[in-house]
Amino acid sequence: MLVILCIFAQMLDNDTRSKLKNIIDGIVIEGTTDTCTTTRNHLCTSFSTSTTVKRNFESKAITKEEQAEFLVKYATKNNLLLEHIPQNAIYLARGGESKVYFINSPKSVIKINDAIYYATWLEFFNSVVIHNLLFPSTTYEFLGFLILEDSLSAVLKQPFIISDCPVDLEDVKKLLAYNGFENTYRRGTPTNNYYNKELGLILEDIHDENVISNTQNLFFIDTVFYTAFQEQM
């Protein structure tokens, strides 16, 4: 556990905290050129980041449609509108928010995500960028967009991690608590959700299928982040 905790602690250095604050405040992240961050930056120049997304999810539907149209134009201009997924991808499963495919070389998964868990596309890209900041060993690479059945989906690539032992959720809870993410409760019962009061972040859906244990390290492969104030919890 000490090895795991030390590795995670290094992710929350001052530079990471500064970038997280910029994400929460809806500010462009400077000095980063990966496609995921640049797409997020482009969105936040025209749309504001919501910190009440947990309370007004449905009312953001129009904004999400506007952002989808905005992203289609952006993708067309920047060669990010894809015709199909990689041809060597093998279908694996459908998760809560993604269709998942496997690529053998290099061993990776392709995730087709329609952002169904998010009120807006900006919230989706904020979540992915936050994941990449906190969990660089399972960084998402944003490949582009697909239009499937007249709906926009993001195409993400992520390293394929093999589990070598079952995940103990108590270890996950300790690891997250060490870094300020406290387990939340509903009617006195612990949930799979966490809140970091200092950072103003909600982390949801952390169960044993979204975290993998390998060589005594925990790998977070599916995370859902929301920016939020304490009063929303």
Phi, psi and omega in degrees: 000323181299321179299314180298314183297318181295319179298315182293321182300327181292340180288332186262050176281179185297323179295318178296316179298321179296318179292321177298319178297320178298320178298311182296324181276357180074030183257145178298136177271116183276155172077012179235128188243006179295154188297324180297311182292320180294325176294316177299316180299319180296320178297315187285353173282343182241344181227147181271151176277128181270138172248016176236025185301331182286342182260333186233043183304309185293326183290348180270004185301319180294318178299320180296320177296318178297320180291325178297315177297319178300318182288326177297316178296317179297316182294320179297318181290329187249020177057040179249007178264109187270153177270333182197168175285165177309134189293339180267011181278136181252126182296133179250304187193168171248120177265192181297325183234355187220150161269133188244133179235156181247137173240130187282325185222112350288156185297112185212166170242144173254129180241124177261108190243125180264010177061030183296334181280356188239144180291329181219164177290331176295320177297322177299309182291327173302315181298317181294317179295320177298315177305313182296328177290318185273331185231068184296339179288343176233041182303138171274132170258122180275118184267332181149198182240150168240146171253112183241121181052045177068013179240146181278138174225144175269142178251117184240146177241138184217145177303143178271118182251130178263131178283136176246001173193158180297149178275131174266114183295340174292324175295319178298316180298317179295318180299314180290321179297324179301332182250022171090005178264107182265138178297133179265161184236151172230116182055041176082001182248132179296144179253185173266018184248154183223156179223134176250105184294320182297316183274340184073043184235135169260135175239120187243161169065039179268090177239182191287354174266346181258359175229134182241139176258129178209129180049045176064024175236151177259130179244118179272115187255337178223111179234151176231110180253142170231143171273134187200158172266158180305324184296344180277346187282000000 
